[in-house]
Amino acid sequence: MERDFDVVVVGGGGAGMAAAVTAADAGARVIIAESATDLGGSTKLSGGVFYAAGTSVQQEAGITDDSPDAMFGYYMTLNQWRVEPALARRLCDEAAPALEWLIGLGVMFPPENLYVSGVDGVARGHAPLGFGYAIAAALEQAVIDRGIDVALRTRVDELLVEDGRVVGVSANGDAVRAGAVVLTTGGFGHNRDLLERHYPEAIAAGDWTWSISAPECLGDGLDLGQQAGAAITGHNRGLLLVTPGFNRQLEVDPPGWLVYVNRQGQRFGDETAPYAVMSGLFREQGGTAFAIFDEQARREAEPDSQYADAFAAGIVAVNFLPDVLAEMAEKGRVVRAETLDELAGKIGVPAAALRATIDGYNAGCDRGADPLYFKESRHLKPVRTPPFYAAEMRPAIVCLTATGVRIDTSARALSTWGTPIPGLFAAGETTGGVMGERYVGGGNSIANAIVFGRIAGREAAAQVASLP
């Protein structure tokens, strides 16, 4: 069969560029078809944290006893084994080599930037200098260095399938024949219909819901995969962040001094719980809660130094600042009242329950110990100084979607019968089964994209090399 290229990669984000570079290094002639005006996708917009165990960066930081085995145990336990174990195992085994590969491409992961990004207590979150932009830039340079063809502003609308094998793509009526196609179009955070179908938990926030992903993330990969008979897996999975809904700016962690109460006026968890699990806590409360604080806390609010660099780079915002909260109170987005009973009436929670909750919380603040959820004492601020405030919070920021094309450990797209579809591969957020109901920690998404992007590129090139 005559081919225009050996491998067509559909999507030019982190997974796509990793696949293209790896396939090219294996000797394949590669083209990337990207619907945006430039490469980088959601990776370019992200914090760029990479989750991995047993890395040289950890060694340099003095962490000598971490391993892919330990990472796998944590990954599976946190997700209650409701992910595909073989895919999780491959991710854990390949994460460290993929990180070293990025380092070899020029991405710098300083050991001092290593941090505990999950709930496991082990520092596996590798934060790069330059955030996700640095990863995307290094990958794009690798694409350029290898002479890989790139077609920007090109949205693939059809897979070419002959005798059950994917043999290329069509974009705007132009056919490009290839030995293999790799789908790396990202998620579907900007496609309301697909969110309703595949991620109803995100849609539960109503018009608060918005996505931080690249605007081109419309779920093309799911539609293309299904054209070839691919199975879709991972229903209602992804990562949501809690927000007061003041604006459409990302605030990773609202301040720990807030007091979250549900519709019954009761606390339901440590307000500093990692964002990986916070949306689940909110879901158990019906998908909404109120952040309670007082005038003294409002006046003393300041940005968390942990996110100072990301704030300066424009990657994250800070909503809980004195002027912002005062403005939101004037606009009615934050409820203000002179007494707790009045505040309870305005937000529709039982006044006696709210008083009891705050009285118990204040007593804990006085003792320097949270009696219910053991929040660190440095986050404890009593709620005593009127006026009192309540900001409604919802898990509404879609950071990633985790429903997608089912793959095997070689990143081959699988049919609804569980068999590989010849010529079709997928990687990153386009796939399902790798990410579970709980985000394991900062860097889970980038690791997934780069690891399986590399696997898809390597396996696609090998499959093409075996063709006549």
The 8 nearest C-alpha neighbors of each residue, nearest first, counted from 0:
[[1, 2, 467, 178, 466, 177, 176, 166],
 [0, 2, 3, 176, 177, 4, 178, 5],
 [1, 3, 177, 176, 4, 0, 5, 178],
 [2, 4, 176, 177, 175, 1, 5, 28],
 [5, 3, 177, 2, 28, 6, 29, 176],
 [4, 6, 178, 177, 28, 27, 29, 463],
 [7, 5, 29, 179, 4, 177, 180, 178],
 [8, 6, 180, 30, 29, 31, 181, 9],
 [7, 9, 181, 31, 180, 10, 15, 30],
 [10, 8, 32, 182, 183, 31, 181, 184],
 [11, 9, 184, 33, 183, 15, 32, 12],
 [10, 12, 15, 38, 33, 16, 39, 31],
 [13, 11, 40, 39, 15, 14, 10, 16],
 [12, 14, 16, 42, 15, 17, 448, 39],
 [15, 13, 452, 448, 17, 449, 427, 12],
 [16, 14, 11, 18, 183, 12, 10, 17],
 [15, 17, 19, 18, 13, 11, 14, 20],
 [18, 16, 452, 14, 453, 20, 15, 19],
 [19, 17, 456, 452, 453, 15, 21, 16],
 [20, 18, 16, 22, 21, 17, 456, 23],
 [21, 19, 23, 17, 22, 18, 142, 16],
 [20, 22, 24, 456, 18, 23, 19, 453],
 [23, 21, 456, 25, 19, 457, 460, 24],
 [22, 24, 27, 26, 20, 25, 21, 19],
 [25, 23, 21, 26, 22, 20, 27, 145],
 [26, 24, 22, 23, 27, 460, 21, 457],
 [25, 27, 23, 24, 22, 28, 460, 464],
 [28, 26, 23, 22, 5, 460, 25, 29],
 [29, 27, 5, 4, 23, 6, 26, 30],
 [30, 28, 6, 147, 4, 7, 27, 5],
 [29, 31, 148, 7, 149, 147, 8, 32],
 [32, 30, 8, 149, 9, 7, 150, 33],
 [31, 33, 150, 9, 153, 10, 149, 8],
 [34, 32, 10, 151, 11, 153, 35, 152],
 [33, 35, 152, 153, 154, 151, 32, 36],
 [36, 34, 152, 37, 33, 151, 215, 38],
 [35, 37, 152, 151, 34, 38, 33, 153],
 [38, 36, 35, 151, 39, 33, 152, 40],
 [37, 39, 11, 40, 12, 139, 33, 35],
 [38, 40, 12, 43, 135, 42, 11, 13],
 [41, 39, 12, 42, 213, 43, 38, 11],
 [40, 42, 213, 212, 44, 43, 45, 12],
 [43, 41, 45, 131, 44, 40, 13, 39],
 [42, 44, 132, 39, 131, 135, 41, 45],
 [45, 43, 41, 42, 131, 132, 46, 40],
 [46, 44, 131, 42, 47, 43, 41, 130],
 [45, 47, 130, 131, 48, 44, 314, 309],
 [131, 46, 48, 130, 45, 49, 126, 127],
 [49, 47, 442, 126, 125, 46, 124, 441],
 [48, 50, 442, 125, 446, 445, 124, 47],
 [51, 49, 442, 124, 123, 443, 446, 125],
 [52, 50, 94, 123, 95, 49, 53, 54],
 [53, 51, 66, 67, 54, 65, 123, 95],
 [52, 54, 66, 65, 95, 67, 57, 51],
 [55, 53, 95, 57, 56, 52, 58, 51],
 [54, 56, 58, 57, 59, 53, 99, 95],
 [55, 57, 59, 54, 58, 110, 60, 108],
 [58, 56, 60, 62, 54, 59, 55, 61],
 [59, 57, 55, 61, 62, 63, 60, 56],
 [58, 60, 56, 57, 61, 55, 110, 62],
 [59, 61, 57, 110, 58, 62, 56, 111],
 [60, 62, 58, 59, 63, 57, 56, 110],
 [63, 61, 57, 58, 60, 64, 65, 59],
 [64, 62, 58, 61, 65, 57, 53, 60],
 [63, 65, 62, 66, 53, 58, 61, 57],
 [66, 64, 53, 52, 63, 69, 62, 67],
 [65, 67, 53, 52, 68, 69, 70, 64],
 [66, 68, 70, 91, 92, 69, 52, 71],
 [69, 67, 71, 66, 70, 72, 91, 92],
 [70, 68, 72, 66, 71, 67, 73, 65],
 [69, 71, 67, 73, 68, 72, 74, 91],
 [72, 70, 74, 68, 69, 73, 91, 67],
 [73, 71, 69, 75, 70, 74, 76, 68],
 [72, 74, 76, 70, 71, 75, 77, 69],
 [75, 73, 71, 72, 77, 76, 70, 439],
 [74, 76, 80, 78, 72, 73, 77, 79],
 [75, 77, 79, 73, 78, 74, 72, 80],
 [78, 76, 79, 74, 75, 73, 437, 439],
 [77, 79, 75, 80, 76, 81, 435, 437],
 [78, 80, 76, 81, 77, 75, 82, 74],
 [81, 79, 75, 78, 82, 76, 84, 83],
 [82, 80, 79, 78, 435, 83, 436, 75],
 [83, 81, 435, 432, 80, 84, 433, 434],
 [82, 84, 432, 86, 85, 87, 433, 81],
 [85, 83, 87, 86, 82, 88, 80, 75],
 [86, 84, 88, 87, 83, 89, 408, 407],
 [87, 85, 89, 88, 84, 83, 408, 433],
 [88, 86, 84, 90, 89, 85, 433, 91],
 [87, 89, 85, 91, 86, 90, 84, 71],
 [90, 88, 86, 92, 87, 91, 93, 85],
 [89, 91, 87, 93, 88, 92, 94, 86],
 [90, 92, 67, 88, 94, 89, 93, 71],
 [93, 91, 89, 67, 90, 94, 88, 95],
 [92, 94, 90, 96, 91, 95, 89, 97],
 [95, 93, 51, 97, 91, 96, 90, 92],
 [94, 96, 98, 54, 97, 51, 93, 52],
 [97, 95, 99, 98, 93, 94, 100, 54],
 [98, 96, 100, 94, 95, 99, 450, 93],
 [97, 99, 95, 101, 100, 96, 94, 102],
 [98, 100, 102, 96, 101, 97, 103, 95],
 [101, 99, 97, 103, 98, 102, 96, 104],
 [102, 100, 104, 98, 103, 99, 106, 97],
 [101, 103, 106, 99, 105, 104, 100, 107],
 [102, 104, 100, 101, 105, 99, 106, 98],
 [105, 103, 101, 102, 106, 137, 100, 141],
 [104, 106, 102, 103, 107, 137, 101, 134],
 [107, 105, 102, 101, 104, 134, 133, 137],
 [106, 108, 127, 128, 102, 109, 105, 101],
 [107, 109, 127, 126, 125, 128, 110, 106],
 [110, 108, 111, 112, 107, 127, 56, 113],
 [111, 109, 60, 112, 113, 56, 59, 108],
 [110, 112, 109, 113, 60, 114, 108, 126],
 [113, 111, 110, 109, 126, 114, 125, 108],
 [112, 114, 125, 110, 111, 124, 122, 126],
 [115, 113, 122, 124, 116, 112, 123, 125],
 [116, 114, 122, 121, 117, 123, 124, 120],
 [115, 117, 441, 440, 124, 114, 123, 122],
 [440, 118, 116, 119, 439, 115, 441, 273],
 [117, 119, 120, 273, 116, 440, 439, 115],
 [120, 118, 121, 117, 73, 115, 116, 122],
 [119, 121, 118, 115, 122, 117, 116, 123],
 [122, 120, 115, 119, 123, 114, 117, 65],
 [121, 123, 115, 114, 124, 113, 120, 116],
 [124, 122, 50, 51, 115, 52, 121, 125],
 [123, 125, 50, 116, 114, 113, 49, 122],
 [126, 124, 113, 49, 48, 123, 50, 108],
 [125, 127, 48, 112, 108, 113, 124, 47],
 [128, 126, 108, 130, 107, 129, 47, 125],
 [127, 129, 130, 107, 108, 126, 133, 109],
 [128, 130, 133, 127, 132, 131, 134, 47],
 [129, 131, 46, 47, 127, 132, 128, 133],
 [47, 132, 130, 43, 45, 46, 134, 133],
 [131, 133, 43, 135, 130, 134, 136, 129],
 [132, 134, 129, 136, 131, 135, 130, 137],
 [135, 133, 131, 137, 136, 132, 106, 138],
 [134, 136, 39, 132, 138, 43, 133, 137],
 [135, 137, 139, 133, 138, 134, 132, 140],
 [138, 136, 140, 134, 139, 135, 104, 133],
 [139, 137, 141, 135, 140, 136, 16, 134],
 [138, 140, 142, 136, 141, 137, 135, 143],
 [141, 139, 143, 137, 142, 138, 144, 136],
 [140, 142, 138, 144, 139, 143, 145, 137],
 [143, 141, 139, 140, 145, 147, 144, 20],
 [144, 142, 140, 146, 141, 145, 147, 139],
 [145, 143, 141, 142, 146, 140, 147, 139],
 [146, 144, 142, 143, 147, 141, 23, 20],
 [145, 147, 143, 144, 148, 142, 141, 23],
 [146, 148, 142, 145, 29, 30, 143, 149],
 [147, 149, 30, 146, 31, 29, 150, 142],
 [150, 148, 31, 30, 32, 151, 147, 33],
 [149, 151, 32, 153, 31, 33, 152, 148],
 [150, 152, 33, 153, 36, 34, 35, 149],
 [153, 151, 34, 35, 36, 33, 154, 150],
 [152, 154, 34, 151, 33, 32, 150, 155],
 [153, 155, 34, 170, 156, 33, 152, 32],
 [156, 154, 170, 169, 157, 153, 168, 9],
 [155, 157, 170, 169, 154, 171, 158, 223],
 [158, 156, 169, 168, 155, 223, 159, 170],
 [157, 159, 168, 167, 160, 169, 223, 165],
 [160, 158, 167, 168, 166, 165, 157, 161],
 [159, 161, 165, 164, 166, 163, 158, 162],
 [162, 160, 164, 163, 165, 166, 159, 167],
 [163, 161, 164, 160, 165, 166, 421, 159],
 [162, 164, 161, 160, 165, 421, 420, 227],
 [163, 165, 421, 161, 160, 162, 422, 166],
 [166, 164, 160, 422, 159, 167, 423, 421],
 [167, 165, 177, 159, 178, 160, 176, 164],
 [168, 166, 176, 177, 159, 175, 165, 158],
 [169, 167, 158, 159, 175, 157, 174, 176],
 [168, 170, 174, 157, 173, 155, 172, 156],
 [171, 169, 155, 173, 172, 156, 154, 174],
 [172, 170, 173, 169, 156, 155, 154, 153],
 [171, 173, 170, 169, 174, 156, 157, 155],
 [174, 172, 170, 169, 171, 175, 168, 155],
 [175, 173, 169, 168, 172, 176, 170, 167],
 [176, 174, 168, 167, 3, 169, 177, 173],
 [177, 175, 167, 2, 3, 166, 174, 168],
 [178, 176, 167, 4, 5, 2, 166, 179],
 [177, 179, 5, 463, 166, 6, 422, 2],
 [180, 178, 422, 6, 177, 423, 459, 166],
 [179, 181, 7, 423, 6, 8, 422, 424],
 [180, 182, 424, 8, 425, 423, 9, 7],
 [183, 181, 425, 9, 220, 184, 424, 8],
 [184, 182, 10, 15, 426, 185, 9, 429],
 [183, 185, 10, 220, 429, 182, 9, 219],
 [186, 184, 428, 429, 216, 183, 427, 218],
 [185, 187, 428, 216, 429, 218, 400, 188],
 [186, 188, 218, 217, 216, 190, 189, 400],
 [187, 189, 210, 190, 186, 216, 397, 400],
 [190, 188, 217, 187, 216, 191, 210, 214],
 [189, 191, 217, 187, 193, 192, 188, 194],
 [192, 190, 194, 193, 195, 189, 188, 202],
 [191, 193, 195, 194, 190, 196, 197, 189],
 [194, 192, 196, 195, 190, 191, 197, 187],
 [195, 193, 198, 191, 197, 196, 192, 199],
 [196, 194, 199, 192, 193, 198, 197, 202],
 [195, 197, 193, 194, 198, 192, 199, 235],
 [196, 198, 194, 235, 234, 193, 195, 199],
 [199, 197, 235, 194, 200, 201, 195, 196],
 [200, 198, 202, 195, 201, 194, 235, 197],
 [201, 199, 203, 198, 202, 235, 204, 282],
 [202, 200, 199, 203, 198, 395, 204, 208],
 [201, 203, 199, 204, 200, 205, 195, 208],
 [202, 204, 200, 205, 201, 199, 286, 208],
 [205, 203, 202, 395, 207, 208, 201, 393],
 [206, 204, 207, 203, 202, 208, 201, 395],
 [205, 207, 208, 204, 209, 202, 395, 203],
 [208, 206, 205, 204, 395, 244, 209, 396],
 [209, 207, 395, 206, 204, 396, 205, 202],
 [210, 208, 396, 397, 207, 395, 211, 247],
 [209, 211, 397, 188, 212, 396, 398, 189],
 [212, 210, 398, 397, 213, 209, 396, 249],
 [213, 211, 41, 210, 214, 188, 398, 216],
 [212, 214, 41, 215, 40, 216, 211, 44],
 [215, 213, 216, 212, 189, 217, 188, 211],
 [214, 216, 213, 217, 35, 34, 189, 40],
 [217, 215, 187, 186, 214, 185, 213, 218],
 [216, 218, 187, 190, 189, 215, 219, 188],
 [217, 219, 187, 186, 220, 221, 216, 222],
 [218, 220, 222, 221, 217, 223, 184, 216],
 [221, 219, 223, 184, 218, 222, 429, 182],
 [220, 222, 224, 219, 223, 218, 403, 404],
 [221, 223, 225, 219, 220, 224, 226, 218],
 [224, 222, 220, 226, 225, 221, 219, 157],
 [225, 223, 229, 221, 226, 227, 222, 220],
 [224, 226, 228, 229, 227, 222, 223, 221],
 [227, 225, 223, 224, 228, 222, 158, 229],
 [226, 228, 225, 224, 229, 160, 223, 158],
 [229, 227, 225, 414, 226, 224, 230, 415],
 [230, 228, 414, 225, 224, 413, 227, 415],
 [229, 231, 415, 414, 405, 404, 413, 232],
 [232, 230, 404, 403, 405, 229, 431, 402],
 [231, 233, 431, 403, 402, 405, 234, 432],
 [234, 232, 402, 431, 432, 236, 401, 235],
 [233, 235, 197, 402, 236, 232, 198, 401],
 [236, 234, 198, 197, 199, 200, 233, 402],
 [237, 235, 401, 436, 234, 233, 402, 400],
 [236, 238, 400, 401, 399, 239, 436, 235],
 [239, 237, 399, 398, 397, 438, 400, 240],
 [238, 240, 397, 396, 394, 398, 395, 278],
 [241, 239, 396, 394, 395, 278, 274, 242],
 [240, 242, 394, 393, 395, 392, 278, 396],
 [241, 243, 244, 392, 393, 394, 240, 395],
 [244, 242, 392, 245, 391, 390, 393, 241],
 [243, 245, 242, 246, 207, 247, 392, 393],
 [246, 244, 243, 332, 247, 318, 327, 242],
 [247, 245, 244, 248, 243, 318, 249, 242],
 [248, 246, 249, 244, 245, 209, 396, 211],
 [247, 249, 246, 316, 250, 315, 245, 211],
 [248, 250, 315, 316, 251, 247, 314, 211],
 [249, 251, 316, 315, 252, 317, 248, 253],
 [252, 250, 249, 253, 315, 240, 274, 241],
 [251, 253, 250, 254, 274, 271, 241, 273],
 [252, 254, 250, 255, 251, 319, 242, 318],
 [255, 253, 256, 257, 252, 319, 303, 271],
 [254, 256, 271, 378, 257, 270, 253, 379],
 [257, 255, 378, 254, 379, 380, 258, 270],
 [256, 258, 255, 290, 292, 291, 254, 259],
 [257, 259, 291, 290, 260, 256, 292, 270],
 [260, 258, 290, 289, 266, 291, 257, 288],
 [261, 259, 266, 265, 264, 289, 288, 258],
 [260, 262, 288, 264, 263, 265, 284, 289],
 [263, 261, 264, 348, 288, 260, 347, 265],
 [264, 262, 261, 265, 348, 349, 352, 260],
 [263, 265, 353, 260, 261, 352, 348, 262],
 [266, 264, 260, 261, 263, 356, 267, 353],
 [265, 267, 260, 259, 268, 261, 356, 264],
 [268, 266, 265, 260, 261, 259, 269, 280],
 [269, 267, 372, 270, 266, 280, 272, 259],
 [268, 270, 372, 271, 272, 374, 373, 267],
 [269, 271, 272, 255, 268, 259, 258, 257],
 [272, 270, 255, 269, 273, 374, 254, 252],
 [271, 273, 269, 270, 277, 274, 276, 268],
 [274, 272, 275, 276, 277, 271, 118, 117],
 [273, 275, 277, 276, 240, 272, 252, 278],
 [274, 276, 438, 273, 440, 277, 437, 439],
 [277, 275, 274, 279, 278, 273, 437, 280],
 [278, 276, 274, 280, 279, 275, 272, 273],
 [277, 279, 281, 280, 394, 276, 239, 282],
 [278, 280, 282, 277, 281, 276, 283, 437],
 [281, 279, 277, 283, 278, 282, 276, 284],
 [280, 282, 286, 278, 284, 283, 279, 287],
 [281, 283, 286, 279, 285, 284, 280, 278],
 [282, 284, 280, 281, 285, 279, 286, 278],
 [285, 283, 281, 282, 286, 261, 287, 280],
 [284, 286, 282, 283, 287, 281, 288, 261],
 [287, 285, 282, 281, 284, 393, 394, 283],
 [286, 288, 393, 285, 392, 281, 284, 391],
 [289, 287, 261, 392, 260, 391, 259, 262],
 [290, 288, 391, 260, 390, 259, 392, 389],
 [289, 291, 259, 390, 258, 389, 257, 391],
 [290, 292, 389, 258, 388, 257, 289, 259],
 [293, 291, 388, 382, 257, 387, 296, 258],
 [292, 294, 387, 382, 296, 384, 295, 388],
 [295, 293, 297, 296, 386, 384, 385, 298],
 [294, 296, 298, 297, 293, 384, 299, 385],
 [297, 295, 299, 293, 294, 298, 300, 292],
 [296, 298, 294, 321, 300, 295, 299, 293],
 [297, 299, 295, 321, 296, 300, 294, 320],
 [298, 300, 296, 297, 295, 301, 321, 320],
 [301, 299, 320, 297, 298, 321, 296, 319],
 [300, 302, 320, 299, 303, 319, 321, 317],
 [303, 301, 304, 317, 300, 320, 307, 306],
 [302, 304, 305, 306, 301, 307, 254, 317],
 [303, 305, 307, 306, 302, 308, 301, 310],
 [306, 304, 303, 307, 308, 302, 309, 310],
 [307, 305, 309, 304, 308, 303, 310, 315],
 [306, 308, 304, 310, 309, 305, 311, 303],
 [309, 307, 311, 310, 306, 312, 305, 304],
 [308, 310, 312, 306, 314, 311, 307, 315],
 [309, 311, 315, 307, 313, 308, 312, 316],
 [310, 312, 308, 309, 313, 307, 314, 315],
 [313, 311, 309, 310, 314, 308, 315, 307],
 [312, 314, 310, 311, 315, 309, 316, 308],
 [315, 313, 309, 312, 310, 316, 46, 45],
 [316, 314, 310, 249, 250, 313, 309, 251],
 [315, 317, 250, 249, 248, 310, 318, 314],
 [318, 316, 319, 250, 302, 320, 315, 310],
 [317, 319, 320, 323, 316, 250, 245, 324],
 [318, 320, 317, 324, 300, 323, 321, 253],
 [319, 321, 300, 323, 322, 301, 318, 324],
 [322, 320, 298, 297, 324, 323, 300, 325],
 [323, 321, 325, 324, 320, 326, 298, 327],
 [322, 324, 326, 320, 325, 321, 327, 318],
 [325, 323, 327, 321, 326, 322, 320, 328],
 [326, 324, 328, 322, 323, 327, 321, 329],
 [327, 325, 323, 329, 324, 328, 322, 330],
 [326, 328, 330, 332, 324, 333, 329, 325],
 [329, 327, 333, 331, 325, 330, 326, 332],
 [330, 328, 326, 327, 331, 325, 332, 333],
 [331, 329, 327, 328, 332, 326, 333, 325],
 [332, 330, 328, 333, 329, 334, 327, 335],
 [331, 333, 327, 330, 328, 334, 390, 245],
 [332, 334, 328, 390, 331, 327, 389, 335],
 [333, 335, 389, 388, 331, 328, 390, 332],
 [336, 334, 388, 387, 328, 386, 333, 389],
 [337, 335, 342, 387, 386, 338, 341, 388],
 [336, 338, 386, 385, 387, 341, 339, 335],
 [339, 337, 341, 340, 336, 342, 387, 385],
 [338, 340, 342, 341, 343, 354, 387, 337],
 [341, 339, 343, 350, 342, 338, 344, 354],
 [340, 342, 344, 338, 339, 343, 336, 345],
 [341, 343, 339, 336, 345, 340, 344, 338],
 [344, 342, 340, 350, 348, 346, 341, 345],
 [345, 343, 347, 341, 342, 346, 340, 348],
 [344, 346, 342, 343, 347, 341, 334, 348],
 [347, 345, 343, 344, 348, 342, 334, 389],
 [346, 348, 344, 345, 343, 349, 262, 342],
 [347, 349, 343, 264, 262, 263, 346, 350],
 [350, 348, 352, 351, 264, 263, 343, 353],
 [349, 351, 340, 343, 353, 352, 354, 348],
 [352, 350, 354, 353, 349, 355, 340, 264],
 [351, 353, 355, 264, 349, 350, 354, 356],
 [352, 354, 264, 356, 350, 355, 351, 357],
 [355, 353, 351, 357, 356, 352, 358, 350],
 [354, 356, 358, 352, 353, 357, 359, 351],
 [357, 355, 353, 359, 354, 358, 265, 352],
 [356, 358, 360, 354, 359, 355, 361, 353],
 [359, 357, 355, 361, 360, 356, 354, 362],
 [360, 358, 362, 356, 357, 361, 355, 363],
 [359, 361, 357, 363, 362, 358, 356, 364],
 [362, 360, 381, 364, 358, 363, 359, 357],
 [363, 361, 365, 359, 364, 360, 358, 366],
 [362, 364, 369, 366, 368, 360, 361, 365],
 [363, 365, 367, 361, 366, 362, 379, 381],
 [364, 366, 362, 363, 367, 361, 381, 368],
 [367, 365, 363, 364, 368, 362, 369, 361],
 [366, 368, 364, 376, 365, 363, 369, 379],
 [367, 369, 363, 366, 376, 370, 364, 373],
 [368, 370, 373, 363, 374, 371, 372, 364],
 [371, 369, 368, 363, 373, 372, 360, 359],
 [370, 372, 369, 373, 268, 374, 269, 360],
 [371, 373, 269, 374, 268, 369, 370, 267],
 [374, 372, 369, 371, 370, 375, 368, 269],
 [375, 373, 369, 269, 372, 376, 378, 271],
 [376, 374, 377, 378, 373, 379, 368, 369],
 [375, 377, 379, 378, 367, 368, 374, 369],
 [378, 376, 375, 379, 380, 367, 374, 256],
 [379, 377, 256, 255, 376, 375, 380, 374],
 [378, 380, 376, 364, 377, 256, 381, 375],
 [381, 379, 256, 364, 378, 382, 296, 361],
 [382, 380, 361, 364, 383, 379, 360, 365],
 [381, 383, 293, 292, 384, 361, 380, 357],
 [382, 384, 381, 293, 385, 361, 387, 295],
 [383, 385, 293, 294, 295, 382, 386, 387],
 [386, 384, 387, 337, 294, 293, 383, 338],
 [385, 387, 337, 336, 294, 293, 384, 335],
 [386, 388, 293, 385, 336, 335, 337, 292],
 [387, 389, 335, 292, 334, 291, 293, 336],
 [390, 388, 291, 334, 290, 333, 289, 391],
 [391, 389, 333, 290, 289, 243, 392, 334],
 [390, 392, 289, 243, 288, 290, 389, 393],
 [393, 391, 243, 242, 288, 289, 287, 390],
 [392, 394, 287, 241, 395, 242, 286, 204],
 [395, 393, 241, 240, 278, 239, 242, 396],
 [394, 396, 208, 204, 393, 207, 239, 241],
 [397, 395, 240, 239, 209, 210, 208, 398],
 [398, 396, 210, 239, 399, 209, 238, 395],
 [399, 397, 238, 211, 239, 210, 396, 212],
 [398, 400, 237, 238, 397, 401, 186, 188],
 [399, 401, 237, 186, 402, 236, 188, 187],
 [402, 400, 237, 236, 431, 434, 233, 428],
 [403, 401, 233, 431, 234, 232, 400, 236],
 [402, 404, 430, 431, 429, 231, 232, 221],
 [403, 405, 430, 231, 431, 230, 221, 429],
 [404, 406, 431, 230, 231, 413, 232, 430],
 [407, 405, 412, 410, 411, 413, 404, 408],
 [406, 408, 410, 409, 411, 412, 86, 413],
 [407, 409, 410, 86, 89, 85, 406, 411],
 [408, 410, 407, 411, 454, 458, 455, 406],
 [411, 409, 455, 406, 407, 408, 424, 425],
 [412, 410, 424, 406, 409, 407, 419, 423],
 [413, 411, 406, 424, 423, 419, 420, 405],
 [414, 412, 419, 418, 417, 406, 229, 405],
 [413, 415, 229, 230, 417, 416, 418, 228],
 [414, 416, 230, 417, 229, 413, 228, 418],
 [417, 415, 414, 418, 413, 230, 419, 229],
 [416, 418, 414, 413, 415, 419, 230, 405],
 [417, 419, 413, 414, 416, 420, 415, 412],
 [420, 418, 413, 412, 411, 421, 414, 417],
 [419, 421, 413, 423, 412, 414, 422, 418],
 [422, 420, 164, 423, 419, 165, 163, 179],
 [421, 423, 179, 165, 164, 180, 178, 420],
 [424, 422, 180, 412, 421, 420, 179, 165],
 [425, 423, 411, 181, 412, 410, 455, 180],
 [426, 424, 182, 181, 410, 183, 412, 430],
 [427, 425, 451, 452, 183, 430, 429, 14],
 [428, 426, 448, 429, 14, 447, 430, 183],
 [427, 429, 185, 186, 430, 401, 426, 400],
 [428, 430, 185, 403, 427, 186, 183, 220],
 [431, 429, 403, 404, 428, 426, 405, 427],
 [432, 430, 403, 402, 233, 232, 405, 404],
 [431, 433, 233, 83, 82, 434, 232, 405],
 [434, 432, 431, 86, 87, 82, 83, 435],
 [435, 433, 432, 401, 82, 431, 436, 438],
 [436, 434, 437, 82, 78, 81, 236, 433],
 [435, 437, 236, 78, 438, 237, 434, 81],
 [438, 436, 435, 78, 439, 275, 276, 77],
 [437, 439, 275, 440, 238, 435, 436, 443],
 [438, 440, 117, 437, 74, 443, 275, 77],
 [441, 117, 439, 116, 438, 443, 275, 442],
 [440, 442, 116, 443, 124, 48, 117, 50],
 [441, 443, 49, 50, 48, 445, 444, 124],
 [444, 442, 446, 50, 445, 441, 440, 447],
 [443, 445, 447, 446, 442, 448, 428, 427],
 [446, 444, 448, 442, 447, 49, 443, 449],
 [447, 445, 49, 443, 449, 444, 448, 50],
 [446, 448, 444, 445, 450, 427, 449, 451],
 [449, 447, 427, 14, 445, 446, 452, 451],
 [448, 450, 452, 14, 446, 451, 447, 17],
 [451, 449, 447, 453, 452, 448, 446, 97],
 [450, 452, 454, 426, 453, 449, 448, 455],
 [451, 453, 14, 18, 449, 17, 455, 426],
 [454, 452, 18, 456, 17, 451, 450, 455],
 [453, 455, 451, 457, 452, 456, 458, 409],
 [456, 454, 410, 452, 458, 453, 457, 18],
 [457, 455, 18, 22, 453, 459, 21, 454],
 [456, 458, 454, 22, 460, 455, 459, 21],
 [459, 457, 461, 455, 460, 456, 454, 462],
 [460, 458, 462, 456, 461, 457, 455, 179],
 [461, 459, 463, 22, 457, 458, 462, 27],
 [460, 462, 458, 464, 459, 463, 457, 465],
 [463, 461, 459, 465, 464, 460, 458, 466],
 [462, 464, 460, 178, 466, 465, 461, 459],
 [463, 465, 461, 462, 466, 460, 27, 467],
 [464, 466, 462, 463, 461, 467, 460, 178],
 [465, 467, 463, 464, 462, 178, 0, 461],
 [466, 465, 0, 464, 463, 1, 178, 462]]
